[in-house]
Amino acid sequence: MAPAEAFGRRIRRLRGQLTQGELALRAGISRGFLARIERGLQDPTLTTIEKLAKALHLKAGQLFEDKPSPGRRSRSP
C-alpha cells in the first residue's frame, strides 16, 4: 500500500462518526480535498496535517502511528 493511501485510511478511521464535511469544516479545508486525501490521491502539506490533527484533537505525529486512539488527547509537557 502506498504511503498516501495508508495515511488516508488512517484519517478515515480516525474521523470515526464525523462526516467528511464535518472534519473538513473543523480543519478549514474543503470536503473534496479531504476526500482526495482519504483516497490516497492527494498528499497533504504539513500545514494540512497540522489542521487535521488539531481538528481530531491529536498531535500531528499521532496521525502516523499504526493505531492511535480516536480523540485521544496528548499530554502537554
Distance bins in CASP14 RR format, pairs under 12 A and 6 or more apart:
PFRMAT RR
TARGET T0000
AUTHOR 0000-0000-0000
RMODE 2
METHOD distances of the structure
MODEL  1
1 7 0 0 0 0 1 0 0 0 0 0 0
1 8 0 0 0 0 0 1 0 0 0 0 0
1 9 1 0 0 1 0 0 0 0 0 0 0
1 10 0 0 0 0 0 1 0 0 0 0 0
1 40 0 0 0 0 1 0 0 0 0 0 0
2 8 0 0 0 0 1 0 0 0 0 0 0
2 9 0 0 0 0 0 1 0 0 0 0 0
2 39 0 0 0 0 0 1 0 0 0 0 0
2 40 1 0 0 1 0 0 0 0 0 0 0
2 41 0 0 0 0 0 1 0 0 0 0 0
2 43 0 0 0 0 0 1 0 0 0 0 0
3 9 0 0 0 0 0 1 0 0 0 0 0
3 10 0 0 0 0 0 1 0 0 0 0 0
3 40 0 0 0 0 1 0 0 0 0 0 0
3 43 0 0 0 0 1 0 0 0 0 0 0
3 44 0 0 0 0 0 1 0 0 0 0 0
3 64 0 0 0 0 1 0 0 0 0 0 0
4 10 0 0 0 0 0 1 0 0 0 0 0
4 11 0 0 0 0 0 1 0 0 0 0 0
4 36 0 0 0 0 1 0 0 0 0 0 0
4 37 1 0 0 1 0 0 0 0 0 0 0
4 38 0 0 0 0 0 1 0 0 0 0 0
4 39 0 0 0 0 1 0 0 0 0 0 0
4 40 1 0 1 0 0 0 0 0 0 0 0
4 41 1 0 0 1 0 0 0 0 0 0 0
4 42 1 0 0 1 0 0 0 0 0 0 0
4 43 1 0 1 0 0 0 0 0 0 0 0
4 44 0 0 0 0 1 0 0 0 0 0 0
4 49 0 0 0 0 0 1 0 0 0 0 0
5 11 0 0 0 0 0 1 0 0 0 0 0
5 12 0 0 0 0 0 1 0 0 0 0 0
5 36 0 0 0 0 0 1 0 0 0 0 0
5 37 0 0 0 0 0 1 0 0 0 0 0
5 38 0 0 0 0 1 0 0 0 0 0 0
5 39 1 0 0 1 0 0 0 0 0 0 0
5 40 1 0 1 0 0 0 0 0 0 0 0
5 41 0 0 0 0 1 0 0 0 0 0 0
5 42 0 0 0 0 0 1 0 0 0 0 0
5 43 0 0 0 0 0 1 0 0 0 0 0
6 12 0 0 0 0 0 1 0 0 0 0 0
6 13 0 0 0 0 0 1 0 0 0 0 0
6 37 0 0 0 0 0 1 0 0 0 0 0
6 38 0 0 0 0 0 1 0 0 0 0 0
6 39 0 0 0 0 0 1 0 0 0 0 0
6 40 0 0 0 0 1 0 0 0 0 0 0
6 63 0 0 0 0 0 1 0 0 0 0 0
6 64 0 0 0 0 1 0 0 0 0 0 0
6 65 0 0 0 0 0 1 0 0 0 0 0
6 66 0 0 0 0 1 0 0 0 0 0 0
7 13 0 0 0 0 0 1 0 0 0 0 0
7 14 0 0 0 0 0 1 0 0 0 0 0
7 36 0 0 0 0 0 1 0 0 0 0 0
7 37 1 0 0 1 0 0 0 0 0 0 0
7 38 0 0 0 0 1 0 0 0 0 0 0
7 39 0 0 0 0 0 1 0 0 0 0 0
7 40 1 0 0 1 0 0 0 0 0 0 0
7 41 0 0 0 0 0 1 0 0 0 0 0
7 42 0 0 0 0 0 1 0 0 0 0 0
7 43 0 0 0 0 1 0 0 0 0 0 0
7 44 1 0 0 1 0 0 0 0 0 0 0
7 48 0 0 0 0 0 1 0 0 0 0 0
7 49 0 0 0 0 1 0 0 0 0 0 0
7 52 0 0 0 0 1 0 0 0 0 0 0
7 53 0 0 0 0 0 1 0 0 0 0 0
7 60 0 0 0 0 0 1 0 0 0 0 0
7 61 0 0 0 0 0 1 0 0 0 0 0
7 63 1 0 0 1 0 0 0 0 0 0 0
7 64 1 0 0 1 0 0 0 0 0 0 0
7 65 0 0 0 0 0 1 0 0 0 0 0
7 66 0 0 0 0 0 1 0 0 0 0 0
8 14 0 0 0 0 1 0 0 0 0 0 0
8 15 0 0 0 0 0 1 0 0 0 0 0
8 20 0 0 0 0 0 1 0 0 0 0 0
8 23 0 0 0 0 0 1 0 0 0 0 0
8 33 0 0 0 0 0 1 0 0 0 0 0
8 34 0 0 0 0 1 0 0 0 0 0 0
8 35 0 0 0 0 0 1 0 0 0 0 0
8 36 0 0 0 0 1 0 0 0 0 0 0
8 37 1 0 1 0 0 0 0 0 0 0 0
8 38 1 0 1 0 0 0 0 0 0 0 0
8 39 1 0 0 1 0 0 0 0 0 0 0
8 40 1 0 1 0 0 0 0 0 0 0 0
8 41 0 0 0 0 1 0 0 0 0 0 0
8 42 0 0 0 0 1 0 0 0 0 0 0
8 43 0 0 0 0 0 1 0 0 0 0 0
8 44 0 0 0 0 1 0 0 0 0 0 0
8 48 0 0 0 0 0 1 0 0 0 0 0
8 49 0 0 0 0 0 1 0 0 0 0 0
8 52 0 0 0 0 1 0 0 0 0 0 0
8 63 0 0 0 0 1 0 0 0 0 0 0
8 64 0 0 0 0 0 1 0 0 0 0 0
9 15 0 0 0 0 0 1 0 0 0 0 0
9 37 0 0 0 0 0 1 0 0 0 0 0
9 38 1 0 0 1 0 0 0 0 0 0 0
9 39 0 0 0 0 1 0 0 0 0 0 0
9 40 0 0 0 0 1 0 0 0 0 0 0
9 63 0 0 0 0 0 1 0 0 0 0 0
9 66 0 0 0 0 0 1 0 0 0 0 0
9 67 0 0 0 0 0 1 0 0 0 0 0
10 16 0 0 0 0 0 1 0 0 0 0 0
10 37 0 0 0 0 0 1 0 0 0 0 0
10 38 0 0 0 0 1 0 0 0 0 0 0
10 40 0 0 0 0 0 1 0 0 0 0 0
10 44 0 0 0 0 0 1 0 0 0 0 0
10 49 0 0 0 0 0 1 0 0 0 0 0
10 52 0 0 0 0 1 0 0 0 0 0 0
10 53 0 0 0 0 0 1 0 0 0 0 0
10 56 0 0 0 0 0 1 0 0 0 0 0
10 58 0 0 0 0 0 1 0 0 0 0 0
10 61 0 0 0 0 0 1 0 0 0 0 0
10 62 0 0 0 0 1 0 0 0 0 0 0
10 63 1 0 0 1 0 0 0 0 0 0 0
10 64 1 0 0 1 0 0 0 0 0 0 0
10 65 0 0 0 0 1 0 0 0 0 0 0
10 66 0 0 0 0 1 0 0 0 0 0 0
10 67 0 0 0 0 1 0 0 0 0 0 0
10 68 1 0 0 1 0 0 0 0 0 0 0
10 70 0 0 0 0 0 1 0 0 0 0 0
11 18 0 0 0 0 0 1 0 0 0 0 0
11 20 0 0 0 0 1 0 0 0 0 0 0
11 23 1 0 0 1 0 0 0 0 0 0 0
11 24 0 0 0 0 0 1 0 0 0 0 0
11 27 0 0 0 0 1 0 0 0 0 0 0
11 29 0 0 0 0 0 1 0 0 0 0 0
11 33 0 0 0 0 0 1 0 0 0 0 0
11 34 1 0 0 1 0 0 0 0 0 0 0
11 35 0 0 0 0 0 1 0 0 0 0 0
11 36 0 0 0 0 0 1 0 0 0 0 0
11 37 1 0 0 1 0 0 0 0 0 0 0
11 38 1 0 1 0 0 0 0 0 0 0 0
11 39 0 0 0 0 0 1 0 0 0 0 0
11 40 0 0 0 0 1 0 0 0 0 0 0
11 42 0 0 0 0 0 1 0 0 0 0 0
11 44 0 0 0 0 1 0 0 0 0 0 0
11 48 0 0 0 0 0 1 0 0 0 0 0
11 49 0 0 0 0 1 0 0 0 0 0 0
11 51 0 0 0 0 0 1 0 0 0 0 0
11 52 1 0 0 1 0 0 0 0 0 0 0
11 53 0 0 0 0 1 0 0 0 0 0 0
11 55 0 0 0 0 0 1 0 0 0 0 0
11 56 0 0 0 0 1 0 0 0 0 0 0
11 58 0 0 0 0 0 1 0 0 0 0 0
11 60 0 0 0 0 0 1 0 0 0 0 0
11 62 0 0 0 0 0 1 0 0 0 0 0
11 63 1 0 0 1 0 0 0 0 0 0 0
11 64 0 0 0 0 0 1 0 0 0 0 0
11 68 0 0 0 0 0 1 0 0 0 0 0
11 70 0 0 0 0 0 1 0 0 0 0 0
12 18 0 0 0 0 0 1 0 0 0 0 0
12 19 0 0 0 0 0 1 0 0 0 0 0
12 20 0 0 0 0 1 0 0 0 0 0 0
12 23 0 0 0 0 1 0 0 0 0 0 0
12 34 0 0 0 0 1 0 0 0 0 0 0
12 35 0 0 0 0 1 0 0 0 0 0 0
12 37 0 0 0 0 1 0 0 0 0 0 0
12 38 1 0 1 0 0 0 0 0 0 0 0
12 39 0 0 0 0 1 0 0 0 0 0 0
12 40 0 0 0 0 0 1 0 0 0 0 0
12 52 0 0 0 0 0 1 0 0 0 0 0
12 56 0 0 0 0 0 1 0 0 0 0 0
12 63 0 0 0 0 0 1 0 0 0 0 0
12 70 0 0 0 0 0 1 0 0 0 0 0
13 23 0 0 0 0 0 1 0 0 0 0 0
13 38 0 0 0 0 1 0 0 0 0 0 0
13 56 0 0 0 0 0 1 0 0 0 0 0
13 63 0 0 0 0 0 1 0 0 0 0 0
13 65 0 0 0 0 0 1 0 0 0 0 0
13 66 0 0 0 0 0 1 0 0 0 0 0
13 67 0 0 0 0 1 0 0 0 0 0 0
13 68 0 0 0 0 1 0 0 0 0 0 0
13 69 0 0 0 0 0 1 0 0 0 0 0
13 70 1 0 0 1 0 0 0 0 0 0 0
13 71 0 0 0 0 0 1 0 0 0 0 0
14 23 0 0 0 0 1 0 0 0 0 0 0
14 27 0 0 0 0 0 1 0 0 0 0 0
14 34 0 0 0 0 0 1 0 0 0 0 0
14 37 0 0 0 0 0 1 0 0 0 0 0
14 38 0 0 0 0 0 1 0 0 0 0 0
14 52 0 0 0 0 1 0 0 0 0 0 0
14 53 0 0 0 0 1 0 0 0 0 0 0
14 55 0 0 0 0 1 0 0 0 0 0 0
14 56 1 0 1 0 0 0 0 0 0 0 0
14 57 0 0 0 0 1 0 0 0 0 0 0
14 58 1 0 0 1 0 0 0 0 0 0 0
14 61 0 0 0 0 0 1 0 0 0 0 0
14 62 0 0 0 0 1 0 0 0 0 0 0
14 63 1 0 0 1 0 0 0 0 0 0 0
14 64 0 0 0 0 0 1 0 0 0 0 0
14 65 0 0 0 0 0 1 0 0 0 0 0
14 67 0 0 0 0 0 1 0 0 0 0 0
14 68 1 0 0 1 0 0 0 0 0 0 0
14 69 0 0 0 0 1 0 0 0 0 0 0
14 70 1 0 1 0 0 0 0 0 0 0 0
14 71 1 0 0 1 0 0 0 0 0 0 0
14 72 0 0 0 0 1 0 0 0 0 0 0
15 21 0 0 0 0 1 0 0 0 0 0 0
15 22 1 0 0 1 0 0 0 0 0 0 0
15 23 1 0 1 0 0 0 0 0 0 0 0
15 24 0 0 0 0 1 0 0 0 0 0 0
15 25 0 0 0 0 0 1 0 0 0 0 0
15 26 0 0 0 0 1 0 0 0 0 0 0
15 27 0 0 0 0 1 0 0 0 0 0 0
15 31 0 0 0 0 0 1 0 0 0 0 0
15 34 0 0 0 0 1 0 0 0 0 0 0
15 35 0 0 0 0 0 1 0 0 0 0 0
15 37 0 0 0 0 0 1 0 0 0 0 0
15 38 0 0 0 0 1 0 0 0 0 0 0
15 52 0 0 0 0 1 0 0 0 0 0 0
15 53 0 0 0 0 0 1 0 0 0 0 0
15 55 0 0 0 0 1 0 0 0 0 0 0
15 56 1 0 0 1 0 0 0 0 0 0 0
15 57 0 0 0 0 0 1 0 0 0 0 0
15 58 0 0 0 0 0 1 0 0 0 0 0
15 63 0 0 0 0 0 1 0 0 0 0 0
15 70 1 0 0 1 0 0 0 0 0 0 0
15 71 0 0 0 0 1 0 0 0 0 0 0
16 22 0 0 0 0 0 1 0 0 0 0 0
16 23 0 0 0 0 1 0 0 0 0 0 0
16 38 0 0 0 0 0 1 0 0 0 0 0
16 56 0 0 0 0 1 0 0 0 0 0 0
16 69 0 0 0 0 0 1 0 0 0 0 0
16 70 1 0 1 0 0 0 0 0 0 0 0
16 71 0 0 0 0 1 0 0 0 0 0 0
17 23 0 0 0 0 0 1 0 0 0 0 0
17 70 0 0 0 0 1 0 0 0 0 0 0
17 71 0 0 0 0 0 1 0 0 0 0 0
18 24 0 0 0 0 1 0 0 0 0 0 0
18 25 0 0 0 0 1 0 0 0 0 0 0
18 26 1 0 0 1 0 0 0 0 0 0 0
18 27 0 0 0 0 0 1 0 0 0 0 0
18 31 0 0 0 0 0 1 0 0 0 0 0
18 34 0 0 0 0 0 1 0 0 0 0 0
18 38 0 0 0 0 0 1 0 0 0 0 0
18 52 0 0 0 0 0 1 0 0 0 0 0
18 55 0 0 0 0 1 0 0 0 0 0 0
18 56 0 0 0 0 1 0 0 0 0 0 0
18 57 0 0 0 0 0 1 0 0 0 0 0
18 70 0 0 0 0 1 0 0 0 0 0 0
18 71 0 0 0 0 0 1 0 0 0 0 0
19 25 0 0 0 0 1 0 0 0 0 0 0
19 26 0 0 0 0 0 1 0 0 0 0 0
19 31 0 0 0 0 1 0 0 0 0 0 0
19 34 0 0 0 0 1 0 0 0 0 0 0
19 35 0 0 0 0 0 1 0 0 0 0 0
19 38 0 0 0 0 0 1 0 0 0 0 0
20 26 0 0 0 0 0 1 0 0 0 0 0
20 27 0 0 0 0 0 1 0 0 0 0 0
20 29 0 0 0 0 0 1 0 0 0 0 0
20 30 0 0 0 0 1 0 0 0 0 0 0
20 31 1 0 1 0 0 0 0 0 0 0 0
20 32 1 0 0 1 0 0 0 0 0 0 0
20 33 0 0 0 0 1 0 0 0 0 0 0
20 34 1 0 1 0 0 0 0 0 0 0 0
20 35 1 0 1 0 0 0 0 0 0 0 0
20 36 0 0 0 0 0 1 0 0 0 0 0
20 37 0 0 0 0 1 0 0 0 0 0 0
20 38 1 0 0 1 0 0 0 0 0 0 0
20 39 0 0 0 0 0 1 0 0 0 0 0
20 52 0 0 0 0 0 1 0 0 0 0 0
20 55 0 0 0 0 0 1 0 0 0 0 0
21 27 0 0 0 0 1 0 0 0 0 0 0
21 28 0 0 0 0 0 1 0 0 0 0 0
21 29 0 0 0 0 1 0 0 0 0 0 0
21 30 0 0 0 0 1 0 0 0 0 0 0
21 31 1 0 1 0 0 0 0 0 0 0 0
21 32 0 0 0 0 1 0 0 0 0 0 0
21 33 0 0 0 0 0 1 0 0 0 0 0
21 34 1 0 0 1 0 0 0 0 0 0 0
21 35 0 0 0 0 1 0 0 0 0 0 0
21 38 0 0 0 0 0 1 0 0 0 0 0
21 55 0 0 0 0 0 1 0 0 0 0 0
22 28 0 0 0 0 0 1 0 0 0 0 0
22 29 0 0 0 0 0 1 0 0 0 0 0
22 31 0 0 0 0 1 0 0 0 0 0 0
22 34 0 0 0 0 1 0 0 0 0 0 0
22 55 0 0 0 0 1 0 0 0 0 0 0
22 56 0 0 0 0 0 1 0 0 0 0 0
23 29 0 0 0 0 1 0 0 0 0 0 0
23 30 0 0 0 0 0 1 0 0 0 0 0
23 31 0 0 0 0 1 0 0 0 0 0 0
23 32 0 0 0 0 0 1 0 0 0 0 0
23 33 0 0 0 0 0 1 0 0 0 0 0
23 34 1 0 0 1 0 0 0 0 0 0 0
23 35 0 0 0 0 0 1 0 0 0 0 0
23 37 0 0 0 0 0 1 0 0 0 0 0
23 38 0 0 0 0 1 0 0 0 0 0 0
23 48 0 0 0 0 0 1 0 0 0 0 0
23 51 0 0 0 0 1 0 0 0 0 0 0
23 52 1 0 0 1 0 0 0 0 0 0 0
23 53 0 0 0 0 0 1 0 0 0 0 0
23 54 0 0 0 0 0 1 0 0 0 0 0
23 55 1 0 1 0 0 0 0 0 0 0 0
23 56 1 0 0 1 0 0 0 0 0 0 0
23 57 0 0 0 0 0 1 0 0 0 0 0
23 70 0 0 0 0 0 1 0 0 0 0 0
24 30 1 0 0 1 0 0 0 0 0 0 0
24 31 1 0 1 0 0 0 0 0 0 0 0
24 32 1 0 0 1 0 0 0 0 0 0 0
24 33 1 0 0 1 0 0 0 0 0 0 0
24 34 1 0 1 0 0 0 0 0 0 0 0
24 35 0 0 0 0 1 0 0 0 0 0 0
24 36 0 0 0 0 0 1 0 0 0 0 0
24 37 0 0 0 0 1 0 0 0 0 0 0
24 38 0 0 0 0 0 1 0 0 0 0 0
24 48 0 0 0 0 0 1 0 0 0 0 0
24 51 0 0 0 0 1 0 0 0 0 0 0
24 52 0 0 0 0 1 0 0 0 0 0 0
24 55 0 0 0 0 1 0 0 0 0 0 0
24 56 0 0 0 0 0 1 0 0 0 0 0
25 31 0 0 0 0 1 0 0 0 0 0 0
25 32 0 0 0 0 0 1 0 0 0 0 0
25 33 0 0 0 0 0 1 0 0 0 0 0
25 34 0 0 0 0 1 0 0 0 0 0 0
25 51 0 0 0 0 0 1 0 0 0 0 0
25 55 0 0 0 0 1 0 0 0 0 0 0
26 34 0 0 0 0 0 1 0 0 0 0 0
26 51 0 0 0 0 1 0 0 0 0 0 0
26 52 0 0 0 0 1 0 0 0 0 0 0
26 53 0 0 0 0 0 1 0 0 0 0 0
26 54 0 0 0 0 1 0 0 0 0 0 0
26 55 1 1 0 0 0 0 0 0 0 0 0
26 56 0 0 0 0 1 0 0 0 0 0 0
26 57 0 0 0 0 1 0 0 0 0 0 0
27 33 0 0 0 0 1 0 0 0 0 0 0
27 34 1 0 0 1 0 0 0 0 0 0 0
27 37 0 0 0 0 0 1 0 0 0 0 0
27 44 0 0 0 0 1 0 0 0 0 0 0
27 47 0 0 0 0 0 1 0 0 0 0 0
27 48 1 0 0 1 0 0 0 0 0 0 0
27 49 0 0 0 0 1 0 0 0 0 0 0
27 50 0 0 0 0 1 0 0 0 0 0 0
27 51 1 0 1 0 0 0 0 0 0 0 0
27 52 1 0 1 0 0 0 0 0 0 0 0
27 53 0 0 0 0 1 0 0 0 0 0 0
27 54 1 0 0 1 0 0 0 0 0 0 0
27 55 1 0 1 0 0 0 0 0 0 0 0
27 56 0 0 0 0 1 0 0 0 0 0 0
27 57 0 0 0 0 0 1 0 0 0 0 0
27 58 0 0 0 0 0 1 0 0 0 0 0
27 63 0 0 0 0 0 1 0 0 0 0 0
28 34 0 0 0 0 1 0 0 0 0 0 0
28 47 0 0 0 0 0 1 0 0 0 0 0
28 48 0 0 0 0 1 0 0 0 0 0 0
28 50 0 0 0 0 0 1 0 0 0 0 0
28 51 1 0 0 1 0 0 0 0 0 0 0
28 52 0 0 0 0 1 0 0 0 0 0 0
28 54 0 0 0 0 1 0 0 0 0 0 0
28 55 1 0 0 1 0 0 0 0 0 0 0
29 35 0 0 0 0 0 1 0 0 0 0 0
29 36 0 0 0 0 0 1 0 0 0 0 0
29 37 0 0 0 0 1 0 0 0 0 0 0
29 38 0 0 0 0 0 1 0 0 0 0 0
29 42 0 0 0 0 0 1 0 0 0 0 0
29 44 0 0 0 0 1 0 0 0 0 0 0
29 45 0 0 0 0 0 1 0 0 0 0 0
29 47 0 0 0 0 1 0 0 0 0 0 0
29 48 1 0 0 1 0 0 0 0 0 0 0
29 49 0 0 0 0 0 1 0 0 0 0 0
29 50 0 0 0 0 0 1 0 0 0 0 0
29 51 1 0 0 1 0 0 0 0 0 0 0
29 52 1 0 0 1 0 0 0 0 0 0 0
29 54 0 0 0 0 0 1 0 0 0 0 0
29 55 0 0 0 0 1 0 0 0 0 0 0
30 36 0 0 0 0 1 0 0 0 0 0 0
30 37 0 0 0 0 0 1 0 0 0 0 0
30 42 0 0 0 0 0 1 0 0 0 0 0
30 48 0 0 0 0 0 1 0 0 0 0 0
30 51 0 0 0 0 0 1 0 0 0 0 0
31 37 0 0 0 0 0 1 0 0 0 0 0
31 38 0 0 0 0 0 1 0 0 0 0 0
32 38 0 0 0 0 1 0 0 0 0 0 0
32 39 0 0 0 0 1 0 0 0 0 0 0
32 41 0 0 0 0 0 1 0 0 0 0 0
32 42 0 0 0 0 1 0 0 0 0 0 0
33 39 0 0 0 0 0 1 0 0 0 0 0
33 40 0 0 0 0 0 1 0 0 0 0 0
33 41 0 0 0 0 0 1 0 0 0 0 0
33 42 1 0 0 1 0 0 0 0 0 0 0
33 43 0 0 0 0 0 1 0 0 0 0 0
33 44 0 0 0 0 1 0 0 0 0 0 0
33 45 0 0 0 0 0 1 0 0 0 0 0
33 48 1 0 0 1 0 0 0 0 0 0 0
33 51 0 0 0 0 0 1 0 0 0 0 0
33 52 0 0 0 0 0 1 0 0 0 0 0
34 40 0 0 0 0 0 1 0 0 0 0 0
34 41 0 0 0 0 0 1 0 0 0 0 0
34 42 0 0 0 0 1 0 0 0 0 0 0
34 44 0 0 0 0 1 0 0 0 0 0 0
34 48 0 0 0 0 1 0 0 0 0 0 0
34 51 0 0 0 0 0 1 0 0 0 0 0
34 52 0 0 0 0 1 0 0 0 0 0 0
34 55 0 0 0 0 1 0 0 0 0 0 0
34 56 0 0 0 0 0 1 0 0 0 0 0
35 41 0 0 0 0 1 0 0 0 0 0 0
35 42 0 0 0 0 1 0 0 0 0 0 0
36 42 1 1 0 0 0 0 0 0 0 0 0
36 43 0 0 0 0 1 0 0 0 0 0 0
36 44 0 0 0 0 1 0 0 0 0 0 0
36 48 0 0 0 0 0 1 0 0 0 0 0
37 43 0 0 0 0 1 0 0 0 0 0 0
37 44 1 0 1 0 0 0 0 0 0 0 0
37 45 0 0 0 0 0 1 0 0 0 0 0
37 48 1 0 0 1 0 0 0 0 0 0 0
37 49 0 0 0 0 1 0 0 0 0 0 0
37 51 0 0 0 0 0 1 0 0 0 0 0
37 52 1 0 0 1 0 0 0 0 0 0 0
37 63 0 0 0 0 0 1 0 0 0 0 0
38 44 0 0 0 0 0 1 0 0 0 0 0
38 52 0 0 0 0 0 1 0 0 0 0 0
42 48 0 0 0 0 1 0 0 0 0 0 0
42 49 0 0 0 0 0 1 0 0 0 0 0
43 49 0 0 0 0 1 0 0 0 0 0 0
44 50 0 0 0 0 1 0 0 0 0 0 0
44 51 0 0 0 0 1 0 0 0 0 0 0
44 52 1 0 0 1 0 0 0 0 0 0 0
44 53 0 0 0 0 0 1 0 0 0 0 0
44 60 0 0 0 0 0 1 0 0 0 0 0
44 63 0 0 0 0 1 0 0 0 0 0 0
44 64 0 0 0 0 0 1 0 0 0 0 0
45 51 0 0 0 0 1 0 0 0 0 0 0
45 52 0 0 0 0 0 1 0 0 0 0 0
45 60 0 0 0 0 0 1 0 0 0 0 0
46 52 0 0 0 0 0 1 0 0 0 0 0
46 53 0 0 0 0 0 1 0 0 0 0 0
46 60 1 0 0 1 0 0 0 0 0 0 0
46 61 0 0 0 0 0 1 0 0 0 0 0
46 63 0 0 0 0 0 1 0 0 0 0 0
46 64 0 0 0 0 0 1 0 0 0 0 0
47 53 0 0 0 0 0 1 0 0 0 0 0
47 54 0 0 0 0 0 1 0 0 0 0 0
47 60 0 0 0 0 0 1 0 0 0 0 0
48 54 0 0 0 0 0 1 0 0 0 0 0
48 55 0 0 0 0 0 1 0 0 0 0 0
48 60 0 0 0 0 0 1 0 0 0 0 0
48 63 0 0 0 0 0 1 0 0 0 0 0
49 55 0 0 0 0 0 1 0 0 0 0 0
49 56 0 0 0 0 0 1 0 0 0 0 0
49 58 0 0 0 0 0 1 0 0 0 0 0
49 59 0 0 0 0 0 1 0 0 0 0 0
49 60 1 0 1 0 0 0 0 0 0 0 0
49 61 0 0 0 0 1 0 0 0 0 0 0
49 62 0 0 0 0 0 1 0 0 0 0 0
49 63 1 0 0 1 0 0 0 0 0 0 0
49 64 0 0 0 0 1 0 0 0 0 0 0
50 56 0 0 0 0 0 1 0 0 0 0 0
50 58 0 0 0 0 0 1 0 0 0 0 0
50 59 0 0 0 0 1 0 0 0 0 0 0
50 60 1 0 1 0 0 0 0 0 0 0 0
50 61 0 0 0 0 1 0 0 0 0 0 0
50 62 0 0 0 0 0 1 0 0 0 0 0
50 63 0 0 0 0 1 0 0 0 0 0 0
51 58 0 0 0 0 0 1 0 0 0 0 0
51 60 0 0 0 0 1 0 0 0 0 0 0
51 63 0 0 0 0 0 1 0 0 0 0 0
52 58 0 0 0 0 1 0 0 0 0 0 0
52 59 0 0 0 0 0 1 0 0 0 0 0
52 60 0 0 0 0 1 0 0 0 0 0 0
52 61 0 0 0 0 0 1 0 0 0 0 0
52 62 0 0 0 0 0 1 0 0 0 0 0
52 63 1 0 0 1 0 0 0 0 0 0 0
52 64 0 0 0 0 0 1 0 0 0 0 0
53 59 1 0 1 0 0 0 0 0 0 0 0
53 60 1 0 1 0 0 0 0 0 0 0 0
53 61 1 0 0 1 0 0 0 0 0 0 0
53 62 1 0 0 1 0 0 0 0 0 0 0
53 63 1 0 1 0 0 0 0 0 0 0 0
53 64 0 0 0 0 1 0 0 0 0 0 0
53 65 0 0 0 0 0 1 0 0 0 0 0
53 68 0 0 0 0 1 0 0 0 0 0 0
53 71 0 0 0 0 0 1 0 0 0 0 0
53 72 0 0 0 0 0 1 0 0 0 0 0
53 73 0 0 0 0 0 1 0 0 0 0 0
53 74 0 0 0 0 1 0 0 0 0 0 0
54 60 0 0 0 0 1 0 0 0 0 0 0
54 61 0 0 0 0 0 1 0 0 0 0 0
54 62 0 0 0 0 0 1 0 0 0 0 0
54 63 0 0 0 0 0 1 0 0 0 0 0
54 71 0 0 0 0 0 1 0 0 0 0 0
54 73 0 0 0 0 0 1 0 0 0 0 0
54 74 0 0 0 0 0 1 0 0 0 0 0
55 63 0 0 0 0 0 1 0 0 0 0 0
55 71 0 0 0 0 0 1 0 0 0 0 0
56 62 0 0 0 0 1 0 0 0 0 0 0
56 63 1 0 0 1 0 0 0 0 0 0 0
56 68 0 0 0 0 1 0 0 0 0 0 0
56 69 0 0 0 0 0 1 0 0 0 0 0
56 70 1 0 0 1 0 0 0 0 0 0 0
56 71 1 0 0 1 0 0 0 0 0 0 0
56 72 0 0 0 0 1 0 0 0 0 0 0
56 73 0 0 0 0 0 1 0 0 0 0 0
56 74 0 0 0 0 0 1 0 0 0 0 0
57 63 0 0 0 0 0 1 0 0 0 0 0
57 68 0 0 0 0 0 1 0 0 0 0 0
57 69 0 0 0 0 0 1 0 0 0 0 0
57 70 0 0 0 0 1 0 0 0 0 0 0
57 71 1 0 1 0 0 0 0 0 0 0 0
57 72 1 0 0 1 0 0 0 0 0 0 0
57 73 1 0 1 0 0 0 0 0 0 0 0
57 74 0 0 0 0 1 0 0 0 0 0 0
58 64 0 0 0 0 0 1 0 0 0 0 0
58 65 0 0 0 0 1 0 0 0 0 0 0
58 68 1 0 0 1 0 0 0 0 0 0 0
58 69 0 0 0 0 1 0 0 0 0 0 0
58 70 0 0 0 0 1 0 0 0 0 0 0
58 71 1 0 0 1 0 0 0 0 0 0 0
58 72 1 0 0 1 0 0 0 0 0 0 0
58 73 1 0 0 1 0 0 0 0 0 0 0
58 74 1 0 0 1 0 0 0 0 0 0 0
59 65 0 0 0 0 1 0 0 0 0 0 0
59 68 0 0 0 0 1 0 0 0 0 0 0
59 71 0 0 0 0 0 1 0 0 0 0 0
59 72 0 0 0 0 1 0 0 0 0 0 0
59 73 0 0 0 0 1 0 0 0 0 0 0
59 74 1 0 1 0 0 0 0 0 0 0 0
59 75 0 0 0 0 1 0 0 0 0 0 0
59 76 0 0 0 0 0 1 0 0 0 0 0
59 77 0 0 0 0 0 1 0 0 0 0 0
60 68 0 0 0 0 0 1 0 0 0 0 0
60 74 0 0 0 0 0 1 0 0 0 0 0
61 68 0 0 0 0 1 0 0 0 0 0 0
61 72 0 0 0 0 0 1 0 0 0 0 0
61 74 0 0 0 0 1 0 0 0 0 0 0
62 68 1 0 1 0 0 0 0 0 0 0 0
62 69 0 0 0 0 1 0 0 0 0 0 0
62 70 0 0 0 0 0 1 0 0 0 0 0
62 71 0 0 0 0 1 0 0 0 0 0 0
62 72 1 0 0 1 0 0 0 0 0 0 0
62 73 0 0 0 0 1 0 0 0 0 0 0
62 74 1 0 0 1 0 0 0 0 0 0 0
62 75 0 0 0 0 0 1 0 0 0 0 0
63 70 0 0 0 0 0 1 0 0 0 0 0
63 71 0 0 0 0 0 1 0 0 0 0 0
63 72 0 0 0 0 0 1 0 0 0 0 0
63 74 0 0 0 0 0 1 0 0 0 0 0
65 72 0 0 0 0 1 0 0 0 0 0 0
65 74 0 0 0 0 0 1 0 0 0 0 0
68 74 0 0 0 0 1 0 0 0 0 0 0
END
